[in-house]
Amino acid sequence: MDTKRIHILVVDDLPDMAESTAELLALWGYDATACTSGIAALACARVRRPAAVLLDLVMPRMDGFEFARAFRALKMTRSAQGAFVSLPGGTGELVDALAAALAPTTVTTLARVTEIRRAGDYSIEWAGGSVRSRALVLCVPAYAAAGLLRAFDTGLAGACDSIPYASTATVAFGYRADQVRHPMRGTGFVVPRTERRALLAGTWVTSKWPGRAPEGHVLMRAFLGGGRDPHRLERNDDAALVLTAEQELVELLEISGPPLFSRLTRWARQSPQFAVGHQARVTAIEQRLKALPGLFLAGSGFRAIGIPDCIADGRATAATVAGFLKRSTAA
Ligand SMILES: Cc1cc2nc3c(=O)[nH]c(=O)nc-3n(C[C@H](O)[C@H](O)[C@H](O)COP(=O)(O)OP(=O)(O)OC[C@H]3O[C@@H](n4cnc5c(N)ncnc54)[C@H](O)[C@@H]3O)c2cc1C
């Protein structure tokens, strides 16, 4: 990537902080500009549209929130609208669009692979079907990959199994806007460990994305469990988790009255934990894969933590697979 062309605006009323951050970004190859006030930053943004803004929220005269509002009003291109994007009907639309773009005979969905065998190429089996292939990309959680690989490479399976996963519960709450005293400016909050709360974080869904609740209503989502509090989900039933999340939100956001609805989802072993040593584990996995031509691993357990990284990893893996198939066809 040619980072030189990427313009980043650093806004902080502490000159040392603004300048040292801009210098650091410049060392990494970005074209960074330091501004020590929201007003100066806005003037700069009018002349040179930044791809991203690193913004201090607490500043005299024009604070970060006010700057953000004025900056959005400049009607920048999409890349300058903020870090968070979604799809109007939810992220499931992405999968539906991908499935629709593929010829129906080339894709099998809702099939749980039960066994993979290797005899030169790969034989992939599921209840009611099987397929043979020269190349195989496993993009399942690392522990699921371990289960499928154990039959022909116990070492690789063990390495995949060593990647830890955490379970999380999310609770969505709907309120009338007038029930919530907190202004909910921003996208949500993360709760520091020192506060000793059950809540890990909260998303103000209606502040983050438009159209997620009817006019005059707000939607928020609380996160519980995770790597920080692994036993909470085992010890508590759904009702207890909802109650805990509600009580803490009421306290933090000054909410009056009960929610209009709440909905809990348990995400069991859905969050890979990139613990200390993760890079070494992935390197060991990649080393072992060299002995298994045509086999590739992708997805969030290995080199990607969120959806954008998964997409980038998927693209890079697809290019590697295409190269492998071309080479093996030519040989
Ligand atoms: C609560 C929560 C909130 C999140 N919020 C965000 C967010 O706001 N932004 C963001 O970027 N990321 C977010 N993430 C992370 C994001 O969901 C993941 O990074 C992404 O879904 C990982 O994609 P993946 O394809 O690697 O894995 P997954 O989405 O886990 O897909 C793996 C698939 O493999 C399937 N599978 C497993 N075993 C088999 C088998 N034997 N045969 C066939 N299929 C199998 C599973 O059913 C699953 O569909 C969130 C995650 C959680 C848990």
The ligand as an SDF file (V2000), in Angstrom:
LIG
                    3D

 53 58  0  0  0  0  0  0  0  0999 V2000
  -20.7870  -10.5530   19.4580 C   0  0  0  0  0  0  0  0  0  0  0  0
  -19.8640  -10.2480   18.3340 C   0  0  0  0  0  0  0  0  0  0  0  0
  -19.8430   -8.9730   17.7690 C   0  0  0  0  0  0  0  0  0  0  0  0
  -18.9920   -8.6710   16.7070 C   0  0  0  0  0  0  0  0  0  0  0  0
  -19.0050   -7.4150   16.1720 N   0  0  0  0  0  0  0  0  0  0  0  0
  -18.1970   -7.1380   15.1280 C   0  0  0  0  0  0  0  0  0  0  0  0
  -18.2150   -5.8410   14.5240 C   0  0  0  0  0  0  0  0  0  0  0  0
  -18.9680   -4.9450   14.9310 O   0  0  0  0  0  0  0  0  0  0  0  0
  -17.3780   -5.6040   13.4760 N   0  0  0  0  0  0  0  0  0  0  0  0
  -16.5380   -6.5710   12.9870 C   0  0  0  0  0  0  0  0  0  0  0  0
  -15.7860   -6.3260   12.0380 O   0  0  0  0  0  0  0  0  0  0  0  0
  -16.4970   -7.8150   13.5390 N   0  0  0  0  0  0  0  0  0  0  0  0
  -17.3110   -8.1080   14.5890 C   0  0  0  0  0  0  0  0  0  0  0  0
  -17.2710   -9.3650   15.1560 N   0  0  0  0  0  0  0  0  0  0  0  0
  -16.3080  -10.3270   14.6340 C   0  0  0  0  0  0  0  0  0  0  0  0
  -16.8210  -10.9720   13.3430 C   0  0  0  0  0  0  0  0  0  0  0  0
  -18.1050  -11.5200   13.5850 O   0  0  0  0  0  0  0  0  0  0  0  0
  -15.8480  -12.0600   12.9350 C   0  0  0  0  0  0  0  0  0  0  0  0
  -14.5550  -11.4800   12.7360 O   0  0  0  0  0  0  0  0  0  0  0  0
  -16.2430  -12.7400   11.6350 C   0  0  0  0  0  0  0  0  0  0  0  0
  -17.5820  -13.1840   11.6590 O   0  0  0  0  0  0  0  0  0  0  0  0
  -15.3450  -13.9350   11.4300 C   0  0  0  0  0  0  0  0  0  0  0  0
  -15.6500  -14.4940   10.1830 O   0  0  0  0  0  0  0  0  0  0  0  0
  -15.1690  -15.9540    9.8460 P   0  0  0  0  0  0  0  0  0  0  0  0
  -15.7610  -16.2900    8.5160 O   0  0  0  0  0  0  0  0  0  0  0  0
  -13.7030  -16.0850   10.0160 O   0  0  0  0  0  0  0  0  0  0  0  0
  -15.7840  -16.8810   10.9980 O   0  0  0  0  0  0  0  0  0  0  0  0
  -17.2900  -17.1640   11.3660 P   0  0  0  0  0  0  0  0  0  0  0  0
  -18.1610  -16.0040   11.0720 O   0  0  0  0  0  0  0  0  0  0  0  0
  -17.2190  -17.7100   12.7670 O   0  0  0  0  0  0  0  0  0  0  0  0
  -17.6960  -18.3090   10.3440 O   0  0  0  0  0  0  0  0  0  0  0  0
  -17.2210  -19.6240   10.4880 C   0  0  0  0  0  0  0  0  0  0  0  0
  -18.2760  -20.5170    9.8790 C   0  0  0  0  0  0  0  0  0  0  0  0
  -17.8050  -21.8620    9.8770 O   0  0  0  0  0  0  0  0  0  0  0  0
  -18.9310  -22.6790   10.0680 C   0  0  0  0  0  0  0  0  0  0  0  0
  -18.4720  -24.0290   10.4460 N   0  0  0  0  0  0  0  0  0  0  0  0
  -17.9120  -24.4590   11.6100 C   0  0  0  0  0  0  0  0  0  0  0  0
  -17.6620  -25.7860   11.5480 N   0  0  0  0  0  0  0  0  0  0  0  0
  -18.0750  -26.2100   10.3240 C   0  0  0  0  0  0  0  0  0  0  0  0
  -18.0900  -27.4730    9.6640 C   0  0  0  0  0  0  0  0  0  0  0  0
  -17.6170  -28.5700   10.2390 N   0  0  0  0  0  0  0  0  0  0  0  0
  -18.5790  -27.5430    8.4030 N   0  0  0  0  0  0  0  0  0  0  0  0
  -19.0690  -26.4260    7.7680 C   0  0  0  0  0  0  0  0  0  0  0  0
  -19.0940  -25.1930    8.3550 N   0  0  0  0  0  0  0  0  0  0  0  0
  -18.5970  -25.1010    9.6090 C   0  0  0  0  0  0  0  0  0  0  0  0
  -19.7200  -21.9640   11.1570 C   0  0  0  0  0  0  0  0  0  0  0  0
  -21.0520  -22.4260   11.1710 O   0  0  0  0  0  0  0  0  0  0  0  0
  -19.5980  -20.5240   10.6850 C   0  0  0  0  0  0  0  0  0  0  0  0
  -20.6470  -20.1700    9.8390 O   0  0  0  0  0  0  0  0  0  0  0  0
  -18.1260   -9.6770   16.2120 C   0  0  0  0  0  0  0  0  0  0  0  0
  -18.1280  -10.9720   16.7780 C   0  0  0  0  0  0  0  0  0  0  0  0
  -18.9910  -11.2590   17.8140 C   0  0  0  0  0  0  0  0  0  0  0  0
  -18.9960  -12.6560   18.4060 C   0  0  0  0  0  0  0  0  0  0  0  0
  1  2  1  0
  2  3  1  0
  2 52  2  0
  3  4  2  0
  4  5  1  0
  4 50  1  0
  5  6  2  0
  6  7  1  0
  6 13  1  0
  7  8  2  0
  7  9  1  0
  9 10  1  0
 10 11  2  0
 10 12  1  0
 12 13  2  0
 13 14  1  0
 14 15  1  0
 14 50  1  0
 15 16  1  0
 16 17  1  0
 16 18  1  0
 18 19  1  0
 18 20  1  0
 20 21  1  0
 20 22  1  0
 22 23  1  0
 23 24  1  0
 24 25  2  0
 24 26  1  0
 24 27  1  0
 27 28  1  0
 28 29  2  0
 28 30  1  0
 28 31  1  0
 31 32  1  0
 32 33  1  0
 33 34  1  0
 33 48  1  0
 34 35  1  0
 35 36  1  0
 35 46  1  0
 36 37  1  0
 36 45  1  0
 37 38  2  0
 38 39  1  0
 39 40  1  0
 39 45  2  0
 40 41  1  0
 40 42  2  0
 42 43  1  0
 43 44  2  0
 44 45  1  0
 46 47  1  0
 46 48  1  0
 48 49  1  0
 50 51  2  0
 51 52  1  0
 52 53  1  0
M  END
$$$$
